[in-house]
Amino acid sequence: MNESRRFSRFLIWLLAAVLLGSALVAAAVVAIDPYRLYQLVQLPGWSTLRPAPEHFREEIKLTLARKLQANVVVLGNSRAEWGFDPAHLVTGAAGGGAVPYNLAISGSGIHTSRSELAYLRSVQAMPQRVVMGMEFLDFPVDGGAAPPPQLQEGFPIDGFKWRFDTLFSMTALADSLTAIRVQRGLEAPLITANGLNPMLDYAKYARDEGYYAIFRQRAEEYAATFQRRPRQLVYRASGSSPAWDDLRAILALAGKEKRVLQLVIYPYHAQMLALFEQTGLWPLFEDWKRRLAEEVAQAQHDYPDSHISLWDFSGFSDYQCEPIPAKGDRRTATRWYWEAGHFKNALGQLVLERLNQGLVDPQAPARFPGVLLTPENLPQDRQRIADERAACLQAQPAIFAEAQALAARAAKAGS
């Protein structure tokens, strides 16, 4: 009997310790607020930077966008999350009354953008203006394969698990500790209050290893990936693909709601475009842009009161043709690019300024050569890019030579 009582007391104390520990963890997470979900403690400068969450990024960002009542949002993948500071969408005549937020999610595809926009519409929080990065690499498919099954409907944010894990988990506690260390200068993957990842961890790596190492490592990865990419844009059985279906759904959402939707073809660095060429993706890239222009034109026809546009920021201008620092050079810093696939906020600002200007006068001169793309001006756009490429090749032949060597090595490794 005594043994039974002692065991019962042990269980009670164990349960009490677990409950107390859970309560303390929850209290610490709420007070430190690593994801800005509670905002009960407001200290000057404290909420400027927070660690970028590894899990539930979509749910967290959507929650914060709603809390802010954001009416101007950025959608896309890491290129948009790292490169587009939405604060630049509130300047000038185009930004009057704007409350911006960057909803882009690193590693995501176009289906995530569709899901985010559909969710905001479902809760009567549809933004007035959407800037959406268009990722070419989302679209290639094996045309002869069977189309994949449709993704399940519903929104992850409606679930309970993510709310529990962002409050009671050890990950949430670890992120709380990281949030404290960030205030003391820790250079880690971060997220600002408006959803931008300022890439302080990349800046540290660039200082330690040099920009050449970043460009080279990512270029090797790109070359290997591009060699394996399929060479079709639609499934023969359906004449479409999930990516095109997602795009049409996004166009329909914007068109029916009469919202401003600006689709952006990313300003890939010249090295990445050269890798498209050397791995045989360039014809597909041009065909993708043609199809994009046709889809947008169709949406404009179907929704004549819409404000939908497609902007092409790809090319080989002086910005995209930025020289890559030499191997071993740890002093020279690039101005516009982290590496060939990801541009810096400085270049993203020029892109967003061009989009702001495009709402007022699409034909006005701009610092960054973004083109309002239509089916009619595709030939002129191709000629622009060809002219830029010739100038870039003359100015920076090493970019093209290295792309050729990396593509050849990747092809040999994959054979």
N, C-alpha and C positions, 0 to 999 in steps of 0.2 A: 504493500500500500504506500509506504513512504517513498519507495522507488518510483511508483506511478506519479505521486505528487511532485516529486523533484523533476521528473521528465515533463510534466505538464507546465511547471513553472519555467523550465528551460525553454519550452516552445513559446510560452507567452513572452518571455524576455527576448527571444529570437525574433518573434513577430514584431514586437515593439521596436527593436533595433532596426529591423528592415524598414518599418514605417517611418521611423525617425530619420533614417538615412535617406529614404526617398524624399521625405519632406524637405530635408536640408538641400538635397540636390536640386529639387524643383525651385526652392527659394533662391538658391544661387543663380540658377539659369534665368529665372524671372528678373532678378535684380540686375545681373550683368547683361542679359538680353542679347546673346550673340547673334541672333537673327533679326532683331528689331521687331519681334512679334508682339511685344507687350508695351514697351516704351513707358514704363512706370517711373523709371529714374532718368531724369533729364539733367545732364551736366554739360556745360559748355565744352564742345570739342569731343565729347565722349562718343557720340553716335556717328561721327564722321566716317570711320572705317570699321568694318567688321570682317572676320574671316569668311571667305567664300565657302558656303556649305558644300560638302561632298554629296549629300543626299537631300532629296525633297526640294531641289532648287526651284522647280516649276511651281510647286505649291507655295513655297515661301515668297517667291517673287510676285506671284499673283495676289497673295494676301497683302503684301506691301503696296502694290499698285492700287488696290482697292482702298486701303487705308488712306493713301495720299489723294484718292479720287483723281488719278492720272487720266488726262484726256489726250495726251500725246505719248505714244509708245513706240519703242524700237523692238522689232522682232528679228530673229535669226539665230545663228550659231555663235561660236567663239569669236569669229571675225567681227561680228557686230557687238558682242558683249565686251570685247577688249578695245574696240576701235571707235565706237560711237557714244560719246558722252552726250546724253540727251539734253544737258544744260544748253547745248548749242542750238537746240530747236526752239528756244524761247527768246531768241534775239530778233530784232527787226520787226517789220510789219507782219511776217508770217508767224511770229511767236506771241502775239498779244493774247493774254489770258491763259497761256499754256501751262499745264502742270505735267511735266515730262517724267517718264520712267523707262528704263532699259529692261525689257522683258526677255532679251536674248539669253539663250541657254547654251553654254559650251557643250559640244558633243551631240547636240540635238539636230533633228532634221526638220523638213518643212511640215511634217505632221504635227510637231509640237507647236509651231506657230499657228497652225489651224486650230488646234485644241485650245490654245490660250485665247485666241480671238473669239472663238465660239463660246467659251466660258464667260468671258466678259460681257458678251451680248446676252447670255442667259440670265445674268444678274443685273441687267439694265445698266451696265458700266462700259458699254461700247465706246472706245475712244473716238475723238473727233478726227484724229490724224494718226496714221500708221506709217512708219518707215520700216520696210522689211527687206533684209538682206536676202538675195537669191543666190543659193549655192549650186553651182553647176554640178558638183560631185554628188548631189542628192539624186540626180536624175538618170544616169546610165543604168541600164538593166540588160539582162540576157534575154533578148527578144524571143528566142525559141523556147524558153522555159514557161511553165505554167504560172500565171499571175498569183502572187501570194494571197492568202485569205485576208479579208478586211480586218482592220484592227477593231478591238472592242470599243463600243461607244461609252460615253461617260467621262467624267473629269476626275483625275487623281485627287484634286483638292477636296472633293466631297468625302473622301475616306477619313477614317479616324486614326489609323496607325501613324500617319506622319505627325499628327498633332501630339500624340503620346510620345513618340520618339524624340521630337524636338523639345520636349520638356523633361522627360524622366531618364533618357538614355545616357550612357557613359560618353557617347559621341557628343551630345549636347553639353555635358560638363567639360569635356576636353576643349570644345570650341569656345566655351566661356573663358577657360584659362588662356586660350590663344588670344581671345579678344583683349584680355588684360595686357598680354605681352605685346600685342600690336600697338597699344597706346604708348609703349616704351620703345618703339622703333623697330619691332620685328618685321622683316621683309618677307611676307608670306602672301599666298593667294588671297586677295581681299575683295570686298564688294563695298561700294560707296552707298550712301543713302538713296541715290537715284538709280541704283542697279548696275553701275559701271564697274568692271574689274580693271583697276589701274595698272596691273601687271608689275607691281613692285618686285615680285620674286624674279621675273625675267630681267628686270633692271640689275638686280644683284648678280645674276648669272652672267649677264653681259659684261659687267665690271670684272668679274673673276676670271671668265674664260675668253672674253672677246666675242664680238658679233659674228665673226667668221664661223666659230664653232656652232652657234645657234643656226645660222643659215645652212651650214653643211649637214648637220645632223637631220634637220627637217627635210632638206632637199633629198637626202638619201632615202628617207621614209616615203616622201612623195613619189620619187622615181619608181620605187618598188610597188607602191600602191597603184600608180597610174598604169603600170604594165599589166596589172591584173584586172583593170576595170573592163566591164563589158563595153561593147561598141554600138549599142542601140539605145534609143530613148523611150521606146514603147514596147509592150508585149504584142507580138503578132496576133495572138488569139483575141485580144481585146482592143487593140489599137490605142491603148492608153497605158497608164501605170498609176500606182498609188500616189506618186509625187505630183503628177499632172492632175489627178482627181483632187488632191489637197489644194493645189493652186487654184483650180476652178472654184472650189468651195470658198476660198478666201476672197477671190474676186467677186463672187456672188454676195458674200456677207457685206463687203464694202459697198458694192453697187446698190443693194437693196436698202442699206442704211444711209446711203448718200454721204459716205465718209471719204476723207482724203486718204488715198492709198498710194504710196510712192515705193515702187519696187526698185531695188538697187542691185545691179550686177557689181560685185565687189571689185575693188581696184587691186587685183593680184599683182604682186611684184613681177618684173620682167623675167626673173628666173623661173617662176612658176609657169608663166605662159610659154617659155622656151621648153619646159618639161612637157607641157601639153603637146607641143610640136614634136618633140623627139620621141614621145611614147605613142604617137598616133592618135591622140585625143583632139587635136586641133579641129579637124573637120566636124567632129561631133559637137565641139564647143560652139562653132559657128552655127550649126544646125539648131542647137539648143536656143541660142539667142533669137534665131528666126522664129522658132515655135513660140517662145515667150512673147515676142512682139505680136504675133498673130493672136495669141490667147488674150492679150491685153486689148488689142483692137476689137476683138469679138465682145469682150466685156463692156467696152465703151459703147459699142453698138446696142448691146442688150440693155444697158443701163445708161441712157443718154444724159441723165442728170448726175451721173457719178463724176468723181474726181480721181480717176485712176490713171497712173502713168508709169512708164518703165524707163529707168535711167541706166545708161551703160557707162560705167567708170573703168572698164577694162581697157588695156592698151599699153603702150610702151613710151609714154611721155617722160619728161625729165623726172617726174615724181616716181613713177614705177621703175624707171631705169636707174634708180639710186645705186651708186657703187657699193659693192660688198667689201667691207674692210678686209685687208690681207690676213692670211693665216699668221697667228702669233701676235697680231696687233690688238692690244688690250686697251689702247687709248682712244682710238677713233670710234666715235658713236654715230650710229645712223640717226637720221632725223625723222624718217617717214615709216620705217619698217622694223619690226622685231625680227622677222624672217620672211621668206617669200610668200607665205600664206596669210600672215597677220600684219596688218598695218597698225601704226601707232595712232594715238588719239589726235596728234597734230594733223595727220592726213585725214582722219575721220572728221575733224572739224571743218576742213575744206569741203569735204563731200556734203556734210550737212548744210553748210552755208550755200552750196550750189542748189540743194533741194529747197531751202528757204527761198532763194531767189527764184527758183522754178515756179513757185506758187504765184509770184508776182509777174515775172517776165521770163519765160523759159528760153528765150533767144538772146538774152543779155549776155555780154562777155563775163567770164568767170575766171578765177585764179586756177581752179582745177578743171580740166577738160571733160566734164561729164556731158553726155549727149542724151537728149530726150529721144529714145529709140522708138521707131515706128516701122511697120513693114515697108513703107515707101522709102525711108532713108537708110535702109540696111546696106545697099551698095556703097553709099558715101561713107558710112561708118566703117565698113571693111577697108576702104581706101585710106581713111584716116589712120587706122591701126597699122596698115602696111607701111605708110609713110613714117609713122612713129617708130616702127620696128627697124626700118633701114637706118634711121638716125641713131637709135639705141645700139644697134649692132656696130656701127662705126665708132660710137663713143665708148662702149663697154663690151668689146668682143669676148672678154673672159667669161661673162655671164652665160653666153650662148655656148662657148666651148665646154665649160664645166657641165652645163645641162646635157650636152651631147655625151660626154664621158659618163655621167651618172646614169643616163638612160641605157647606154650600152652595157654598163656593168650590171644594172638591174635585169636587163633582158638575158644576159648570160647566166646570171644566178637563177633565173626562173625557168631556164630551158632544161 
